[in-house]
Amino acid sequence: MPFEEKNNPYIAPDIFGIYSTISWQVRKKIFDSFMSMAQPTAQTTVLDVGVTSDRRRDSNFFEKLYPYPHRITAIGTEDASFLEQEFPGLQFIKTDGPAIPFPNKSFDLVVSFATIEHVGSRDRQQRFISELCRLGSAVSIAIPNRWYPLEFHTVLPFAHWLPPSWFRAVCRWLGKEFLAQEENLNLLTEWETVRLFPAGTNVSVKRIRLLGLVSNLVFYAKV
């Protein structure tokens, strides 16, 4: 069944395909930044945490761009098993919670793109990063930058710069009840994200720009 954006409350309305076109260009920049930091090879085992069932052009961009998809194990809470057919050799596993069913250091590299802002409170976000660090020898995550003037999920300008409780009140007033809940959308800044990594971790950051301003952040750490 073709993807219908109205069924996914995380994704902004895609008027005339403009949103997905811009998003695809930004995500290509994210991917290029990730590759320059991680420098994976055909032997690198990769865990991608947070794949989606969406079929939009910019969804699951890592699988579409990564040159060694047969080395990917992809997990997510939605049914994305179609990835196994689209990328032969890739393994998909559906999970129901934050615990990921692999032993410590099962992978050379763990990646997660635009996922951590959807896992809940700061404590849950910190546990999420700790779990990623448990599983891999290196970790890379990417997030939308809270300080970009436009909030990408709600398509609201500047409101997300307000204190979180005020921003959520604005979302509720505009009928965006799902995104008004902390467990569904909890935005991060660069400084806040770095602090979520285990103490003493050396975290590298690359800043992705859209119209001259930092729209997204890519983090990489060896653990």
N, C-alpha and C positions, 0 to 999 in steps of 0.2 A: 504494500500500500504506500503510495507516495507520502512523503513527509508533509504535514500541514503545520506551519509555524504556530497557529493558534492553539495547538495542543500542547505546546511547550512554553510554560510561563517564564522560563529563564531567558528566552530569546526575544529580542525586540522585533516588532513588526517589520517586515522586509518590503518596503514600498518600492515597487518596480525593480526589485533585485539590487537596489543600491546598497542596502545594509550588508548583504552577504558578499557583494563585490569588494566593498571597503574592508570588511572583516577578513576576507581571504588575503588581501594584500598585506594587512597588518600581521596576519598569522604566518605568512611567508617570511616576514621580517623576524618574527619570533623564532621560527624554525631555523633560519640562517644564523641567528645569534646563538641559539642552543648548539648548533653543529660546531660553531667556531670555539665554543667553550668546552664542550664535552669531547669532541673529536672521536666519535665512535668508529669502530671498524666492522667488517663483516663477521667478526667473531664475538662482538659485544652482545651480551644477552640483555634485553631491555624489558622492563615492566612498565606498561602505560596504565596509570590509574585514573579512571574517570572517563572512559569512552562512552559515547552516547548512541542511542537508537536513531537519532535524527539523521536525515539523508540530505541535508542542505549542503551546498558546495563547500562551505567553510567548516563543516562538522568533521570531527576525526581527522583533522588536517595532518597530524603527525603520521598516521598510517599512509596517507596519500603521498606525502613528500619524502618519507624516510627511505633510503636506498636499500635497506635490508629488512623488509617487513617480515620475512620468515624467521627473524630472530626476536620478534615481539611477542610477549604475552600481554594481552589487553584485558583489563577487568573493569567492571562498572555495575551499577545497580539496575541499569536498564538492559533489555535484550539487544545486544549488538552482535549476535552470533553471525550475522550476514558478513561480518568482517573476515571470517574464516574462508568464505567463498571468494570474496573480492581480493584477498591477499593470501594466496596459498602458503601454508607453513605457519601462519599466525595462529596462535591459540587464544580463544576467548573464554573467560570464566566470569560467570555472573555472581556477584556478591550481594549480601543483604545488609551489611553493616560496616563499621570502620575497621574491624579486624580483618587482615588479609591472610589467607591460608597458605603461607609459605614460611619455611625456616629462615633464620637470620642469614643475611647476606646471600640470598638465593640468586641475586642478579648483579651483573656488573653495573647496571645503570637503572635508576627508577625515575620516571618522568610523570608529571601531572600538570596539565594545562587547563587554566580557567576552571578549576575544581574546588580549590580550598575555600573560596569565598562562599561556597554553598554547603559547607559541612557544619556550620553552627557557630557557637560561641568561641571566644578566643581560646578557652581551655580545650575545646574540641579541635580547633585548628592546630593548636600546638601538639596534641596527641596524634593528629593526622600526619604532621611532618615527622614526628618521632617514629611513627610506623613506617613511613617511607625510608627514613634513615636506617631503620632496623633491617630493611629488606635489601638494600643496595650498597655497593661500595662507593657510589656517587649518586647524587640526587639533583634533579633540575625541575623547577616549577616555574610557571608563568601566571601572572595575575593582571587584571585591569588595574590601573593606577587610580586610587581614590581621588587624587588631586587633579585628574583630568576634568575639564569643565563639564563634559557630558557623561552621564552615567549610562553605560551601554545596555543594561538590562531593562531599565525603566524608560530610557530615552528622555530623561529629565535633566535639564541643565542646572548645575549649581546646587540643587536641593541636597545632594549627598555630601556637600561640604558642611551642612548643618550638623549639630550633635546627632548621633544615631537615632535617638528616640524621636527627635523632631523630624528627621528624614522619614522614619517609618510612619509617623503621623501624616505626613504629606502623602505618602504612598497610599495609606488607607483612605484618605480624603479623596484621592483620585481613583479609587476603586481597584488599586493594585494590592489587594490583601495578601496574596501569596508572597510577593516580594517584600512586603512590609514585615514579614516574620524573620527574626534573626537566624533561625535554623535554615532558612532558604537563601538569604542574602546577607552577608556580613563582610563589607568591603575592607580592604587593607591598604596601608601605605607601605612604602619601601622600608622605612624604619621598623614598623610593626612586624613586617614579614621576616626581616633578618633576625629579630629577637625571638621568633618562634623556633628557630633552629637550635639544636642542642648547644649548650654553653661551650665556648671554645672553638666552634666550627668556623672555618674560614669560608665565607660566602662571597662569591663574585656576583656582580649585578650588571646587567646590560639594560639600557633604557631604550624603548621603542617609541618613536615619535610619529604623531599624526598631526598634520597641519602645524608642525613646529613645536608642539608640546608633547610631553611624555604621556602616552596613552596606556602603555603596558610595560611590565617589568619582568625580566627573565633572571632567575636566580640559579646558581650552580654551586654545588659544594661536594667535596670529597669527604667521606665520613668513615 
